[in-house]
Each structure stands twice: as C-alpha cells, then as structure tokens.
Amino acid sequence: MALVWDKNLYDQMYRLPLWQWGVRDYPRVPYGHYSWFGAKRLTQANLAAMQRLPGFAQVSDVAIVGGGFGWSADLLAEMGINAISVEISPYVLSTMDQSEEQEIRDNLVKFGFDPDNLPTLIGPDYNTPVDPWQYWLRPDGRRATAGRVLSEDLSTNTSRRNVKQALNNNIDAIVSEFALDSYEAGDEAGPALLAERCDALRPNPACTVVHIIQPNENDTFLNWKTAAEWRTFLDGLGFTDHRVVDMKGSVL
C-alpha cells in the first residue's frame, strides 16, 4: 500500500534533533523537526556516492523522483547541474513556498527553549553556523527554491512530458531519493511501479537511473531491503541497468 506523505509521516521519517550537531553540554535535545543544515549534510553524502557512478560526473540535467523540498536539486544546482524535484507529497506541495520559522519557534517553545535567546548553544567549533537560524532555515527562508519542485506522478505521457520540458527535454539522469523503500512493509507492487515510472521517464537508454536507498533492519514499518536485495529485485523486473546506492556507500 502506498503511503500518504502528509506532515505527520514526513516528520516521523525525517525529523532530526534540533541540536543534531553543535550540542554545548545542554541537558535537553528537542526533537520534532528536520533542518536545512542537517539535511544538507545527508544530501552531500548521497551526491558523493552518486558521483562514483560511471558517467554521472558528466550529467547536466537531473530529475529527482521523490525529492521532497528539492534540497538535493539545490546542491546539484550549486554544482552547475540543472535539477528538479518531482514530488507528489501533499505536505511538500502545500508548504514549499512557506517559511518554517514559526513552526520551528513553536517547537522550541514546546521543549522549553527561548527562540530569541539561542546564540550560545551553537558555535563554529562544531562546524555549524554561529546564528542558529542559519542552521534551520534555508538561505531564502522558504522550504523550497522557487521553481525547483514539480508536482507530477509520472503516470501518464503528459506528466512525463512536463518533467522533460522542465529540464529542457534533456534528461541524462533520473534519481529516486529514498523512494524505492518508502512503501509499507510487504508492499512489492509499489516499488515495482516506481521503478517502471522512472524507466518510462528515460528519453533514451543512455539516461542513467539511480535509486538511493536507506536500509534499516530495525524498521518494521517500511519495505526496506539491502542494496543487494534491491539489486535482485530490480533485475527480476528487467531493470538491470538501474543502479542502487545506499547510505553506507554501496553502489550496485
């Protein structure tokens, strides 16, 4: 069964401690939010793994399927690559133009912090911005860069054409980001459909398809597999040229 990626599920899957990095002997670590700074580090690790794929360093136009607020696309853009996030989450699409500041402030107050008295808690010796708000908020204050997130499900020729047109009809890489394993445990049809839609988006066989996964043997909620198991799964569907990258650095 496909999951509905509303705010509750998004927070459940991606939330980080507000002080994931930069703790200064503070006794309480408030949970309940994900941050641009923390997610950026995770995204950089994903991109480093993808860079090891043959030919990926030369790509110029990338569609990131299930790319959320487009943070991976932002980092690719910083590298001079034209990239967009292809997303269907109602939460992402309805809030991507909004600031997260009030939500973060409310969360701080909930855990007993003063949102206006934070500067001593995070410092440069932890490789974090001195201003805590730089830690949480994207540089422009929005959740997503304008024009970076595209609402398409890739189920029709029209939907796939819209994605191609957004990338100047020149897609040379398609990346599913934590999408293959974002289905309920036991759901094999969902990941198979995702792989099929990614493959249908390819303009030609030379276009690289990469699936980033995050295996977690302790997770009984999602349909997780190891990189080797996803490799076998994709081969069984006939997608032998799709690549799998996991968070431990495996590239299959």
SULLINQUI-V865252 format. One line per field, one symbol per residue. ss: DSSP state (A for helix, B for strand, O for the rest). phi: phi as a letter, one per 20 degrees, with the letter a starting at -180 (. if undefined). psi: psi as a letter, one per 20 degrees, with the letter a starting at -180 (. if undefined). A space follows every 50 residues. Layout:
BEGIN
ss = ???
phi = ???
psi = ???
END
This chain:
BEGIN
ss = OOOOOOAAAAAAAAOBOOOOOOOOOOOOOOOOBOOAAAAAAAAAAAAAAA OOOOOAAAOOBBBBBOOOOOAAAAAAAAOOOBBBBBBOOAAAAAAOOOBO AAAAAAAAAAOOOOOOOOOOOOOAAAOOOOOAAAAAOOOOOBOOOOOOBB BOOOOOAAAAAAAAAAOOOOOOBBBBBOOOOOOBOOOOAAAAAAAAAAAA AOOOOOOBBBBBBOOOOOOOOBOOOOAAAAAAAAAAOOOOOOBBBBOOOO BO
phi = .feeeeffffffecfcgfdgcnfdlefcdfdpbdcgffffffffffffff fefgnffdfcccddemelfnffffffffendfbcedbcfgfffecfeeee gffffffffgeneefdcdfeecbffdlcffegfffeefgenefbfgnedd ebdmecffffffffffdllbedbccedlefddcfgneefffffgffffff fffaffffdcdeccfbfeedeeeebfgfffffffffenefefdccdfenf cc
psi = pqqomagghghhhiqqqhlhqkpmkphpoprjqqqggghhgghhgghhgh iiqpihijqhoppopkjcjkhghghhhhjjpoqqpoqiphgghiihiqqj ghggghhghhjjqohjmihihpriijkqqhohhhhhqqhjirhqppjhpp nqijirhgghhhgghhkkkmpjqpppokhhklrqpiohhghggggghghh iphriippppoprnpoiiojgrmqrrghhhggghhhijmijqqpprijip o.
END
